[in-house]
């Protein structure tokens, strides 16, 4: 009986550590995907500004409340606008950014086809 | 004919790229959020400065009045500069000043108010900065003009004389 207790406690501790480790991992992942708004050129994860420190705390609280990564992103987007996210969403301001590589790729392909296939 | 088209296209592309980047040089690289956006006051729980009681934000802005939420701290140097404008604003009957003490030590904050005067009708504390983030603020100092549960104006950085005149105009 005692052995069983010890065994259960060990399992509990290990599982608890795993849960905590996952939380920290997601917290860091989210912080890396957020732009520190008052310290340009740094992510929230990298920054030690007051804003970033509080934001990391908020992320931590939201994870503990059971919010998913996506929910936290949309929460922060609502508060601070799209600029806080490093990954820009396709809209009228960013379509050029998204389509440019595709256009260049197509143009390059067209040039190659012209040069090597049509000439022959 | 084909040999002429390619250089022309390349020249056009390069010129277009050059123009885009050249124009971009003049753009400010400092992020300025949409300050004129009309937003509802977020629902939050604040801790009172002197009584340590929890108060819901809806119960703070419920009167048909203008409110100025000012985020401040005793360690924040620009807050000292804007303080005299807040003291002037205090004289107006139409507006209620609400201070949010940001990541501060209670004793230092009280010394700050003792030294420069207390312009606030109510003060709340944000010990770890999370309330400010939930509110949507950047840091200290920052002010929000609120009317009918909506944020109608936002001032990032210290309030200056021009802002004071603007606020007085709005609340008249």
Interface residues (C-beta under 8 A of the other chain):
Chain A: X37 X38 X40 X49 X50 X51 X53 X54 X55 X57 X58 X61 X79 X80 X81 X83 X111
Chain B: X6 X29 X30 X31 X33 X34 X42 X102 X103 X128 X129 X130 X132 X133 X134 X136 X138 X139 X140
